[in-house]
Amino acid sequence: MNHRLFNILLKEYSLTIEDYNFLNSNLSIEDVIKLEKYKDKFEIFKNEILKIKDKRILVFGDFDADGIISTTIMYSLLKEIGVNVSFKIPIKSSHGYGIKKEDITPEFDAYICVDNGVKAIEAIEEIKKQGKVILILDHHAYETLPIEENKVLHPVLLRDKTPFSAGYLTYLFYAYFNKKHDHYFFALGATSLISDVIDINNSNRFVLRFLDNLLNKEYFRNIALFERYQSVKCLEQISNDFVTYLNAITRMDVKDQNIFNQLIFYLSDRNKFDLDFSIVNILKDLNNLKKEEVKTIYDFIPKTESKYVITKLEAKEGLTGLIANKILTTDKKELVAVFSKIENSCLKGSIRTLNEMNLLSILKEDFIIDGGGHEKAVGLTIKEENFDRCKTFLENLKPTTSRKISLEDEINFNELDADYFKTYYTFTPIVNNIAFLKIKIKNFPKKLLTFSKDLKH
């Protein structure tokens, strides 16, 4: 083992040698997930579900990868226990985020919100007025709960400081309810930790390490279909392809609810290989269109040396988050905020970071009209006249912890060997969603460099 690099990486990612050895052992899912920690809260929420088992239930999700995944797992759980259950993924352009008053219809007696609900005040009031039931599984920030605590499953209520995506929390509850683990739904749930930019500089790193091991051992056709992989090789593929794909198609200006229905039905049945390929092609076309739109807009954004990018642009609703993600990852920025105009002289913005920042702090400012999200990904609405105030606030937002490594940590070219790369690689699945460590290489021989004809690459 390259001890110099090994010690640098341990320090950078706050790992002890015991952590490292554990991460590189032959992990089982029981080693990684301790369901007993959440037994009390899970048991309460399980009983609330059993109380409404004989009712007609609607699972109401969200239009991003985390929302799709949490809806899939909750819908599957309820189907398995014989519930008369349906689901709905709202269309972003015509409905917007979260369950609303108009979603409460005579067709259903009870509602389970996943990846939304803690801010659905009007819908909850309407449900109570009609004598119906609502349960909420969410991970977004809230000030006060809108319903009784026993009807809510939220990371804060688990008394666990580890941040969860809604999809992963839904999987944990699924496993507790069934008293057994399921590798396929675990893979979906853990993937949502990646999709929602959840901080993994904590016990979540063990979850993603196990996912990485699992995806290298098992072939999940349901995941692999989207890019026609022969196998799913690593977390980077999942992050760059499957997650990006889901986020893109669910934020398109989709008019046909059937597209979302097909997607959930497909993901919820690992044995169903006869998905209507016309639907797959529609989804691929939408995804390709969105990628092209994002690329076109990205190409027109002025490039800057600043680590913070805060910009206004003309973009369709739903694109700002994708553009912010592209700038963040492509240009290696520390914070990116992208705003676009909407009605009533307002701006809708998406803010992203991979640093140790709490983006939720901006939602307490008096110029915020509406907003939500979590520490590393926030969506908000402001008046256009308040853009400069918002920009100033973000420019003064600093990481809660500074990088533990400096650029003084350089590696001589003659230190590079197979052992060096093996050492670096062993850490990469652990630090997914964290800005990758870059170390300068000194004394690189010029004779090993080859340039393209235009000298740009």
Residue pairs with C-beta under 8 A, 6 or more apart in sequence:
1 419
1 423
2 415
2 417
2 419
2 420
2 422
2 423
4 415
5 411
5 420
5 423
5 424
5 439
6 423
8 405
8 409
8 437
8 439
9 15
9 423
9 424
9 427
9 437
10 16
10 17
10 20
11 404
11 405
12 403
12 404
12 405
12 437
13 201
13 205
13 427
13 430
13 431
13 434
14 201
14 404
15 23
15 430
22 31
22 206
23 205
23 206
23 209
23 430
24 426
25 31
27 206
27 209
27 210
27 213
29 181
29 183
29 186
29 210
30 181
31 206
31 210
32 206
32 207
32 209
32 210
33 172
33 175
33 181
33 207
35 42
35 172
35 175
35 176
37 158
37 160
38 158
38 160
38 172
38 176
39 176
41 153
41 157
41 158
42 153
42 172
42 173
42 176
42 177
44 150
45 135
45 137
45 150
45 151
45 152
45 153
45 173
46 173
46 176
46 177
48 135
48 150
48 151
49 78
49 112
49 135
49 177
51 133
52 109
52 110
52 133
52 135
53 81
53 82
53 83
55 84
55 108
55 109
55 110
55 133
56 84
56 85
56 86
56 107
56 108
56 109
56 110
57 78
57 83
57 84
57 85
57 86
57 108
57 109
57 110
57 111
57 112
58 85
58 86
58 87
58 88
58 103
58 107
58 108
58 110
58 111
58 112
59 71
59 74
59 75
59 78
59 85
59 86
59 87
59 88
59 111
59 112
59 114
60 87
60 88
60 90
60 99
60 103
60 111
60 112
60 113
60 114
60 116
60 117
61 67
61 68
61 70
61 71
61 87
61 88
61 89
61 90
61 113
61 114
61 115
61 116
62 68
62 70
62 71
62 89
62 90
62 97
62 98
62 114
62 115
62 116
62 166
63 89
63 90
63 91
63 92
63 97
63 250
63 251
63 260
64 115
64 195
64 196
64 246
64 247
64 250
64 251
65 167
65 191
65 192
65 195
65 196
65 243
65 246
65 247
65 250
66 115
66 165
66 166
66 167
66 192
66 195
66 196
67 89
67 114
67 115
67 116
67 166
67 250
68 89
68 246
68 250
68 260
68 263
68 264
68 267
69 165
69 166
69 167
69 170
69 188
69 189
69 191
69 192
69 195
69 246
69 267
70 114
70 115
70 137
70 165
70 166
70 167
70 169
70 170
70 192
71 87
71 89
71 114
71 115
71 264
72 188
72 264
72 267
72 268
73 167
73 170
73 171
73 174
73 185
73 188
73 189
73 268
74 112
74 114
74 137
74 170
74 174
75 85
75 87
75 264
75 268
76 174
76 185
76 268
77 173
77 174
77 177
77 178
78 85
78 112
79 85
79 268
80 178
81 177
86 108
87 261
87 264
88 103
88 257
89 250
89 257
89 260
89 263
89 264
90 96
90 97
90 98
90 103
91 254
91 255
91 257
91 260
92 250
92 251
92 253
92 254
92 317
92 318
93 253
93 254
93 317
93 318
97 116
97 372
97 379
98 113
98 116
98 117
98 119
98 120
98 123
99 111
99 113
99 116
99 117
99 120
99 123
100 120
100 122
100 123
101 122
101 123
101 125
101 126
103 111
103 123
104 111
104 123
104 126
104 127
104 130
104 132
108 132
109 132
109 133
110 132
110 133
110 134
110 135
111 127
111 132
111 133
111 134
111 135
112 134
112 135
112 136
112 137
113 120
113 134
113 135
113 136
113 137
113 138
114 137
114 138
114 166
114 170
115 137
115 138
115 139
115 140
115 166
115 167
116 138
116 140
117 124
117 134
117 136
117 137
117 138
117 146
117 152
118 136
118 138
118 140
118 141
118 142
118 145
118 146
118 152
118 154
119 140
119 142
119 146
119 372
120 136
120 146
121 146
123 134
124 134
124 146
124 147
127 133
127 134
133 151
134 147
134 151
135 151
135 152
135 153
136 147
136 151
136 152
136 153
136 154
137 152
137 153
137 154
137 166
137 169
137 170
137 173
138 152
138 153
138 154
138 166
139 154
139 155
139 163
139 164
139 165
139 166
139 169
139 196
139 374
140 372
140 373
140 374
141 360
141 363
141 372
141 373
141 374
142 154
145 152
149 157
153 169
153 173
154 169
155 162
155 163
155 164
155 169
161 202
162 202
162 203
162 204
163 198
163 199
163 202
163 204
163 374
163 375
164 172
164 193
164 198
164 204
165 189
165 192
165 193
165 195
165 196
165 198
166 192
166 196
167 188
167 189
167 191
167 192
167 193
167 195
167 196
168 189
168 190
168 192
168 193
168 198
168 207
169 189
170 189
171 185
171 186
171 188
171 189
171 190
172 189
174 182
174 185
174 189
175 181
175 182
175 185
175 186
183 214
183 218
184 220
184 222
184 270
186 211
186 214
187 211
187 214
187 215
187 220
187 223
188 223
188 267
190 207
190 208
190 210
190 211
191 211
191 223
191 238
191 242
191 243
192 198
193 200
193 204
193 207
193 208
193 433
194 208
194 235
194 238
194 239
194 243
194 432
194 433
195 239
195 243
195 246
195 247
196 374
196 377
197 352
197 354
197 374
197 376
197 377
197 433
198 204
198 374
198 376
198 433
199 356
199 375
199 376
199 433
200 207
200 208
200 430
200 431
200 432
200 433
200 434
201 356
201 434
205 430
205 431
208 235
208 429
208 430
208 432
209 429
209 430
211 235
211 429
212 234
212 235
212 429
215 232
215 233
215 234
215 235
215 238
216 231
216 232
216 233
216 234
219 231
219 232
220 232
220 270
221 270
221 273
222 266
222 267
222 270
223 232
223 238
223 242
224 230
224 231
224 232
225 275
225 280
226 241
226 242
226 245
226 280
227 237
227 241
227 242
227 245
229 237
232 238
234 429
235 429
235 432
236 428
236 432
239 432
245 283
245 287
247 321
247 322
248 286
248 287
248 290
248 291
248 322
249 259
249 263
249 283
249 286
249 287
249 290
250 260
251 290
251 318
251 319
251 321
251 322
252 286
252 287
252 289
252 290
252 318
253 316
253 318
254 260
254 286
258 279
259 279
259 282
259 283
262 275
262 276
262 279
263 279
263 283
265 272
266 272
266 275
290 319
290 322
293 315
293 316
293 319
294 319
294 322
294 323
294 326
295 326
297 313
297 314
297 315
297 319
297 323
298 323
298 326
298 327
298 330
300 313
301 309
301 311
301 313
301 323
301 327
303 331
307 333
307 334
307 335
308 333
308 334
308 335
308 336
308 394
308 395
309 327
309 331
309 333
309 335
309 336
309 337
309 338
310 335
310 336
310 337
310 390
310 391
310 394
310 395
311 337
311 338
311 339
312 339
312 340
312 341
312 347
312 387
313 323
313 338
313 339
313 340
314 340
314 341
315 323
315 338
315 340
316 340
317 340
317 342
317 348
319 340
320 338
320 339
320 340
320 348
320 349
320 350
321 338
321 350
321 352
321 377
321 379
323 338
323 350
324 336
324 337
324 338
324 350
324 351
324 352
325 336
325 352
327 333
327 336
327 338
328 336
328 352
328 353
328 354
332 435
334 353
334 354
334 355
334 399
334 435
335 351
335 352
335 353
335 355
335 357
335 394
335 397
336 351
336 352
336 353
337 349
337 350
337 351
337 352
337 390
337 391
337 394
338 349
338 350
339 347
339 348
339 349
339 382
339 387
340 347
340 348
340 349
341 347
341 384
342 348
342 381
345 383
345 384
345 385
346 369
346 381
346 382
346 383
346 384
347 381
347 382
347 383
347 384
347 387
348 379
348 380
348 381
349 379
349 380
349 381
349 382
349 390
350 377
350 378
350 379
351 359
351 362
351 373
351 377
351 378
351 379
351 380
351 394
352 376
352 377
353 359
353 376
354 376
354 433
354 434
354 435
355 399
355 435
356 399
356 400
356 401
357 375
357 376
357 397
357 398
357 399
357 400
358 375
358 400
359 373
359 374
359 375
359 376
359 377
359 378
359 397
360 373
360 374
360 375
360 378
361 397
362 368
362 371
362 378
362 380
362 390
362 393
362 394
362 397
363 371
363 372
363 378
363 380
365 389
365 390
365 393
367 382
367 383
367 386
367 389
367 390
368 380
368 381
368 382
369 380
369 381
369 382
369 383
370 380
370 381
371 378
371 379
371 380
371 381
372 378
372 379
372 380
373 379
373 380
382 390
405 437
407 440
409 439
409 440
410 439
410 440
410 441
410 442
411 420
411 439
411 440
411 441
411 442
412 441
412 442
412 443
413 441
413 442
413 443
413 444
413 445
414 443
416 441
428 436
431 437
451 457
